[in-house]
Amino acid sequence: MGKVEDEPLVAARHVLAQPVTRKDSRLGTLKLDRSTGELNGSVKWGTRRVRLSLEADDRGGYEAAQLVAGKVVEDQVAWRPRLAEAIVAKMYPLWQEVWREAQKNLSEKQFLAKLKPNSISVDAGGVVEFWFDDSDLFAGHAILVRAMSGGQIESVELA
């Protein structure tokens, strides 16, 4: 007996295999990651390219997160010093007191220069997460800064 394929199922499989992309003038091309349900891309943040992830709202739409992400990227000249100030206020004393050990002492400016922006994640509710690589200042932990779309920093923590 031969192999019989269900034509509607084959057609559905073909549709699901196609990439889903969305183009945005500020964010570039975003591609749906079906395994996470996020739209992903990359944007320029300062002098680096960072990963961008947008989370869907309760109805599966990305418009709200896309709007917030666009504003954050467009207004990064205001965001970057705000993030730096929050990171220095919370993480520099922690590094000095607990993590520095045998590492060379660094000024606040040198400390900040070691932190590399890695990714930005935005949800439909306006929560923006900025992730930074620590350059081994904290033994490889990431630094997570959680903020609201209006610019208020909610938390800074090791992750």
Residue, then its C-alpha position, 0 to 999 in steps of 0.5 A: m500500500g502506498k503512502v497517502e498524504d493529506e493535501p490540506l495538511v501538506a498545504a498548511r505545513h507549507v504555509l507554516a514553513q514560510p518565514v513571517t516578516r514585518k518591515d518597520s522604518r525604524l526597526g528594520t526587518l523583524k522575523l517571527d520566531r515561531s518557537t517563542g512567538e516573538l518578533n526578532g531583529s536587530v537595531k543599532w544602539g549607540t555604536r553596536r548592533v543589538r538584538l531586538s525582541l518584541e512580545a505579542d499582546d493577548r490577541g497575538g498582535y505586535e503593534a503596541a510593542q513595535l510602537v514602543a520599540g520604535k520610540v525607544v530606538e529613536d530616542q536612544v540619545a536620551w535613554r543611554p545616559r539614563l541607563a548608564e546612571a541607573i547601572v552605575a548607581k546600583m551595580y558599581p557599588l556592588w561590584q566594588e564591595v562584592w565582585r571586584e576581589a583581585q580585579k583592577n580597580l576601575s573608575e565609574k567611566q571605565f566600569l561603564a565602558k566594559l558593559k556592552p549592550n546585548s539586546i532589547s526586549v519590549d512587551a505590549g504593556g510598555v515594559v522595556e528590558f535592556w540586557f548588557d554583557d558584563s565583560d566578566l565584571f560579575a563572573g559572566h552574569a548579564i545585567l538587566v535594566r527594566a524600564m517603562s516606555g516613558g523612561q522610568i527605570e524600574s530595576v537594575e539587577l544581575a541575571 
